[in-house]
Amino acid sequence: MCPLPTDDDVREIETYIFLVEALARVQEKTKTSFPAPGEFSQDEANVLTWADHLLQGETVMGTWQQATLTLHPTDNGRDLLYKQTGDEAGAYIFAQQQGIRIAGQVIPLGVVGTHLLSGHVSELHDEDQANNAIRITLVPDDSNEYETWLITPEAPIYDVIPGVSRRFRKESTEFMRRNDELLRRLARL
């Protein structure tokens, strides 16, 4: 006689099914494909759920302890750091190419906007001269909350940044249009 599954077994199976379905949605949206792993680590479950919500057009809220960013100066608005208020502390908004790693496979998501509601620069690292990049570490102040969203023509970064110039809006829109064209061409290969 076979033992009946416990409530914990059922919850584990339901969680696995939820994650496989989320992986299928993420793979469909990002045009990536690989077999689902036999199990997901907690970190993989967290980033997969986050990516699934972003790709469905949702804004994801959370809390943060520290963020280390590598900012590459570009003319297309891809790597952007904007300090919203204050001399020392303030809200920070940035946009960078993001991806997730599931079962050793990298899934590119696109450009993700992040809004840290309150923080300050705790450390300015040495510049990466070869790549003309700057690394900074931010830590929270009054609030350790953040929000993230996938930047698209329907949800551009400048919607949350007051006073952004029309030129930046035009360049951002043009960058997103070129990015969409590139994704369509890659999908046809």
C-alpha positions as CSV (number, residue, x, y, z in Angstrom):
1,M,0.0,0.0,0.0
2,C,1.4,3.4,-1.0
3,P,1.3,6.1,1.7
4,L,-0.8,9.2,1.1
5,P,1.0,12.5,0.5
6,T,1.2,14.8,3.5
7,D,0.1,18.4,3.4
8,D,3.8,19.4,3.1
9,D,4.2,17.2,0.1
10,V,1.1,18.7,-1.6
11,R,2.4,22.3,-0.9
12,E,5.8,21.4,-2.3
13,I,4.2,19.9,-5.5
14,E,2.0,23.0,-5.8
15,T,5.0,25.3,-5.4
16,Y,6.9,23.4,-8.0
17,I,4.0,23.6,-10.5
18,F,3.7,27.3,-9.9
19,L,7.4,27.8,-10.6
20,V,7.4,25.7,-13.8
21,E,4.4,27.7,-15.0
22,A,6.2,31.0,-14.2
23,L,9.3,29.7,-16.0
24,A,7.2,28.9,-19.1
25,R,5.7,32.4,-19.1
26,V,9.1,34.0,-18.6
27,Q,10.6,31.9,-21.4
28,E,7.7,32.7,-23.7
29,K,8.1,36.5,-23.1
30,T,11.9,36.4,-23.4
31,K,12.1,34.0,-26.3
32,T,14.4,31.6,-24.4
33,S,14.0,27.9,-24.0
34,F,15.5,25.2,-21.8
35,P,14.0,22.3,-19.8
36,A,12.7,23.1,-16.3
37,P,15.0,22.0,-13.6
38,G,14.0,19.1,-11.3
39,E,14.0,21.6,-8.4
40,F,14.4,25.3,-7.8
41,S,16.6,26.9,-5.1
42,Q,14.9,29.6,-2.9
43,D,16.9,32.3,-4.7
44,E,15.8,30.9,-8.1
45,A,12.2,30.8,-6.9
46,N,12.4,34.5,-5.7
47,V,14.0,35.9,-8.9
48,L,11.8,33.8,-11.2
49,T,8.6,35.1,-9.4
50,W,10.0,38.7,-9.6
51,A,10.8,38.3,-13.3
52,D,7.4,36.8,-14.0
53,H,5.6,39.7,-12.4
54,L,7.8,42.3,-14.3
55,L,7.2,40.6,-17.6
56,Q,3.4,40.8,-17.0
57,G,3.8,44.6,-16.7
58,E,3.5,44.7,-12.9
59,T,5.5,47.0,-10.6
60,V,7.2,44.8,-7.9
61,M,7.6,46.3,-4.4
62,G,10.1,45.1,-1.8
63,T,12.7,46.0,0.7
64,W,16.5,46.3,0.3
65,Q,19.6,46.4,2.5
66,Q,22.3,47.5,0.1
67,A,22.8,48.0,-3.6
68,T,26.1,48.0,-5.5
69,L,25.7,49.4,-9.0
70,T,28.1,49.5,-11.9
71,L,27.1,52.6,-14.0
72,H,28.3,52.7,-17.6
73,P,28.1,56.1,-19.2
74,T,26.0,55.7,-22.4
75,D,24.1,58.0,-24.6
76,N,21.0,55.8,-24.9
77,G,19.8,56.1,-21.3
78,R,20.4,52.4,-20.5
79,D,22.5,53.0,-17.4
80,L,21.0,55.9,-15.5
81,L,21.3,57.0,-12.0
82,Y,19.0,59.9,-10.9
83,K,19.0,61.3,-7.4
84,Q,15.6,62.8,-6.7
85,T,16.0,64.8,-3.5
86,G,18.4,66.1,-0.8
87,D,22.1,66.9,-0.5
88,E,23.2,63.6,1.2
89,A,20.2,61.4,1.2
90,G,17.4,61.1,-1.3
91,A,15.4,58.8,-3.5
92,Y,17.5,57.1,-6.3
93,I,16.1,55.9,-9.6
94,F,18.2,53.9,-12.0
95,A,17.7,51.7,-15.1
96,Q,20.0,48.9,-16.2
97,Q,19.9,45.8,-18.3
98,Q,18.8,42.9,-16.1
99,G,18.6,39.2,-16.4
100,I,18.1,36.2,-14.1
101,R,19.9,32.9,-13.8
102,I,17.8,29.7,-13.5
103,A,19.5,26.3,-13.5
104,G,22.7,27.8,-14.8
105,Q,20.9,29.5,-17.8
106,V,20.8,33.2,-18.1
107,I,17.4,34.7,-19.1
108,P,17.7,38.4,-20.3
109,L,14.8,40.5,-19.1
110,G,15.5,43.9,-20.7
111,V,15.9,47.2,-19.1
112,V,14.5,47.3,-15.5
113,G,13.8,50.6,-13.7
114,T,14.4,50.6,-9.9
115,H,13.3,53.3,-7.5
116,L,14.9,53.3,-4.1
117,L,12.7,55.4,-1.9
118,S,15.4,56.6,0.5
119,G,19.1,56.1,0.6
120,H,22.6,57.5,0.2
121,V,25.9,56.6,-1.3
122,S,28.0,54.8,1.3
123,E,30.9,53.9,-0.9
124,L,32.3,55.1,-4.2
125,H,34.5,52.3,-5.6
126,D,37.5,52.7,-7.9
127,E,36.5,53.5,-11.4
128,D,36.9,50.8,-14.0
129,Q,39.1,52.8,-16.4
130,A,38.9,50.1,-19.2
131,N,35.1,50.3,-19.4
132,N,34.8,53.9,-18.3
133,A,32.4,52.6,-15.5
134,I,31.8,53.7,-12.0
135,R,30.7,51.4,-9.1
136,I,28.8,52.8,-6.1
137,T,27.2,51.2,-3.1
138,L,23.9,52.6,-1.8
139,V,22.3,52.0,1.6
140,P,18.8,52.8,2.8
141,D,18.0,55.8,5.0
142,D,14.5,56.4,6.3
143,S,12.8,53.8,4.1
144,N,14.3,50.5,2.8
145,E,11.5,50.1,0.3
146,Y,12.0,49.9,-3.5
147,E,9.9,49.4,-6.6
148,T,11.0,47.9,-9.9
149,W,9.3,47.7,-13.3
150,L,10.3,46.6,-16.8
151,I,10.9,49.7,-18.9
152,T,8.9,49.6,-22.1
153,P,7.4,52.3,-24.3
154,E,4.2,51.8,-22.2
155,A,6.1,52.2,-18.9
156,P,9.2,54.4,-19.5
157,I,11.5,55.5,-16.7
158,Y,10.7,59.2,-17.2
159,D,7.1,58.7,-16.0
160,V,8.4,58.6,-12.4
161,I,11.1,61.3,-12.7
162,P,9.9,64.8,-12.5
163,G,11.5,67.4,-14.8
164,V,13.2,65.0,-17.2
165,S,14.0,66.8,-20.4
166,R,12.1,66.2,-23.7
167,R,15.5,65.3,-25.2
168,F,15.9,62.4,-22.8
169,R,12.3,61.3,-23.4
170,K,13.0,61.3,-27.2
171,E,16.3,59.4,-26.8
172,S,14.7,56.9,-24.4
173,T,11.8,56.3,-26.8
174,E,14.2,55.9,-29.7
175,F,16.3,53.5,-27.7
176,M,13.3,51.4,-26.8
177,R,12.1,51.3,-30.5
178,R,15.6,50.1,-31.6
179,N,15.6,47.5,-28.8
180,D,12.2,46.2,-29.8
181,E,13.3,46.0,-33.5
182,L,16.4,44.0,-32.4
183,L,14.3,41.6,-30.3
184,R,12.0,41.0,-33.2
185,R,14.9,40.2,-35.5
186,L,16.4,37.9,-33.0
187,A,13.1,36.1,-32.6
188,R,13.1,35.3,-36.4
189,L,16.5,33.6,-36.2
